[in-house]
């Protein structure tokens, strides 16, 4: 399976607030909310959903491709991605814009308030799968310019390319009709628990409707792990307890990368989910979405302290 990752490329500005957001929100004044949080720290990290997923795929031995748009400040980022064995040849530079930026503030219990500046991502709909030299076997459609996501859904359907639909943050930006179309054409839908509820609300589809529509539905559940629905079966995958918790940003992307690599290796649904769970924990233990690192031997050794793979993960070594 050749995997093409589409979605945002961004710089992440990650901040930490030493208190609790909930203590400063007045439920009866939400219509006039005005808040400013003095943060303890801020760092700029390489991010964006497409590179985040690709990064974990690459750590686990894949050479994924990214198709996205970036700005004039991207070349250092491109060199770094290529050094991680990620193919950036399909990334288009928009000459008069900067790369998209994600601003996230995290409180003491890992609640987040975030904003996103689109920058060069606004041009992502200029890209087309019809221009890709080699037809991928799976396209990951993750949060991106909303129009670009619509175009990718249409092209995947018309070209007969299976796609994983991961609307995530863009659920609140697109219409229910657009979401429903994305779900109905998908091979797989990948969302967290809250996003799954939102999709049902906006599309009018029930959980059962969605399970019947797609071959694979994965719902991540935070510290409770993930639930995989496929082929009439449900698999509950536990989370892997972190040694330390640094930052939740990008944890879901790491799960997706690990899960897809597990499928690519033919490990089966449940075992692939467990690979995703450990990949997610590695990300959680480091601040930033691409700062965790491990060799495949280290990954397999740690995996076997939590799960019995009966030797199946030898394919990673």
N, C-alpha and C positions, 0 to 999 in steps of 0.2 A: 504494500500500500504506500504510494507516494502521497505525502500530505502537504497541502498548500494552506498556509495560515493567512487569512485576511483579517483586517481590523485596524485598530488605532496603533500608531507609533507615537510615543509621547515621552516627554521628560516628566518625571514625578517629583513634585516638591512636597516632601513628607514632613509634617510637623507633629509635635507632641504637646498635649495640653495636660498639666499635672492635676487636673480635677475631674469632675464628672459633668458632662453636658446637661444631664437631666436636672441638675440643681439650678440651672440658669434658664430653663424653659418654663414659661408660664402658660399652662394649657388654655386659660381663658383669654389670653392675649395673642394667640397665634396669628390673628389677622393683621397685627401690627408688630410682628417680631423684628427686633433689631438687636443683634448680639455681636460682640467682638471678643475674641479669646486671645489673651496674652500667652504665647507658647514658649516652651523651654528650649526647643531646638528646631532646626530646619536643615534638611539636606536635599540636594538634587540628585536624583537617581535616573538611570535609564529605565524606561518602562513602556507602556502601551500593551494592549492585550495580545496582539499578534506576536511581537517579540517575546513576551513572557511565556506564552505557550510553546513557541519554537525553542526557547532556551532550555526548558526541561526536556523536550524531545531530543535536543542535541546532547544534553548531559547523559542521556540514556542510550546514545548511540545512533540516533536518527540524523539525517541531514535534511531538515525541513526547508521549504521555501516560504518566503514572505512576499505577499503582494499588497502593497500599501503606498501611501504618499507621505513624504517627509519634507522638511524645510531646508533652508540654506545652512542651518547649524547641525546637519546630520552626519557629516562625513566621518567624524571621530566615532560616532555611534556605529556607522556602517562597518568601519574597520574592526571594531570590537566584535560585532556580530559574526563577521566572516572568520575571525580568529576562534570563535566558538563552534565552527563548522555549520553555520547557518547561511543558506543561499539568499543573498540580497539582490540578485540581478533583476528582480521584478519590482523593486522599490523605485518609485518615480520621485525625483526632486522637483518641488515647486519653487521656482527661482525667486519669487518676490515675497515669500512667506517663511515664518519660522515653524518648527515642528510643534505639534500639539502639546499642550501642557496640562497636567493633572495636579491639582492642589488638594491635599488631604490632611485633615487635622484629626488626630486620634486621641481619645481621652484614656483615663486610667483603666477602664474595663474594655478597651478596644472598640468602643463605639466610634464611628467616623462621621464627619461632615466634610463633604468634598465638592469641588467645582472643577469643570473641565473647559479648557479653551481649545477650540478646534484647529486653528491655524491651518497648516497644509492639509490636514485631514479633510477639510471641506472640499478638496478637489478629488477625493477618492473615487467618485463616480465616473471619472475620466478613464479609469482602468477597466479592462475587459478580459474575461477568461478566454475570449476568442483570440487574443494576442499572445497567449501563453504557448510556448513552443511545444511542450510535452503535456498532454492532458493528464491532470492529476487524478488519482483514484479516490481522493476525498478532499473536499474543500471545507475548511473551518470558517464559518461566517460568524465572526465575533463583533462586539460593538465597534462601530465605525460611523462615518457619515451616513445618516439614515437612507439617503437616496442610493448610496453605494451598496448598502445591504440589500435594498430592493432589487437593484440591477443584478447583483450576484445570485440572488434567489432565482430570478427569471432565467439567467444564463445557465445556472446549474440544471434547472429543469429542462431547458431546451437542448442542452448539450448532453443530457443523460449522465451528469456527474453527481454522485451522492454528496450530500452536504450535512454537516453538523451545524445546527442552528442554535446560536448562543446570543440572544438579543440583549440580555443583561441590562446595563444602564440605559439602553435606548428604548426599553419598554415604555418609558414615560414620554418618549418623543415621537413615537409612531402611532398610527391609527390601529384600532382593533382589527380592521380589515387587512392591513398590511401584516400584522402579527399572525393572524390566522393563515394567511397565504404562506408565510414563512414556515409555520408549523406543518401545514398540510403537505408541502412539497419535500419536507425534510426526511432524511434517513434517520437522523438523531436529533433530539432536543436535549440541551444541557443547560440547566438553570439551578439556582439555589432555591431554598424552600419558599422564601418570600416572593421571589420572581415567579415561581410556579403559580402561586395564588394570583398574582397580578395578571399573568397571561390568561388564566381562566376568567378573571373578571372582564378583561378587555376584549377577549375573543368570543365569549359566550360558550366556550367549550368546557366540558367537565374534565376532571382528572382522567376519568375512564375514556372519554373521547380522545384525549391526547395520547393515552397509552395505546389505544387501538390504531391511531393514525400513523404513528412512527414505529420503526423497527426497534429503536433504542431510546429510552428516556432515562436520563440520569438527573437526580435531584440531590444536590449537596445539602448537608444538614449541619454545617458548622462542626462543633465539638462532638456532635452525635454521629459524624461520619457521612455516609452517602447511601442512597437507595437507587438501585439499578433495576429498571423494568425492561424486560426483553423476552421475546419468544414465549409469552404467557407466564413467565417466571419473574419473581422479585428476589433480589439479592441485597441484603443489608451488609454494608461494609463499615466496620468500625473505624473511627479516627485513630491515628497513632499519637500517643501523648508526647508533647514536645519536652525536650530537656529544659528549654527556656522559651518564653514567648517574647518576641521582639516587635513584630508588626504584622497585622493580618493582610496588608495590601499584597495582592498577587497570589494569595494562597489558592484561590479557586482556579486561577490560570495554571498553576503548577499541578494541581490535581488533574486538570484536563490533559496536560502534556504527558503526565505519567500514565494516565488511563489509556490514551491513544497509543502510546508506545507499547503498553502491555497488549493491546489488541493487535498491533502490528506484528508482534512476536508470537501471536497465536496462543496467548496464555489463558484465554477464556474470560468470561465476563467478571466473575467474582475476583479472580486473581489479578486481573487488570485493574479492578477497582482498588485493590489493596496496594498495588504499585502506585496508583494515583494518590492514595492516602498518605503513604510515606513521602512521596515527592512534595505533597502539600505541607507536611510537617517540616521538612528541610527549609522550605521557604518561610514558614512562620517563625523559625528560630533565628532568622537574620532580618535586619532592617533593609527594606528595599526588595524589589521583585526579582532581581537577577544577581544578587550578591551571595546566595548560597552556592556551594560547590561540593562535589563529591566525585570520586571515581566510581565506576560501575562495580568494582569489587567491594568498595566501602558500602555502596547502596545495598548490594545483595547480602552482605554480612549483617548489616543492621536490620534488613527486612526479616531475616531468619531469626532474629531475637523476638519478633512479634508474631510471625506467621509461619506456618508449615507449607512450603511450596512444593515439597516432595521432589526437589531437584529441578523444578521447571525453570527457575530463574538462571540456571546455568547458561541459557542462551544469551544472557547479557554479558557473560564473562569472556 
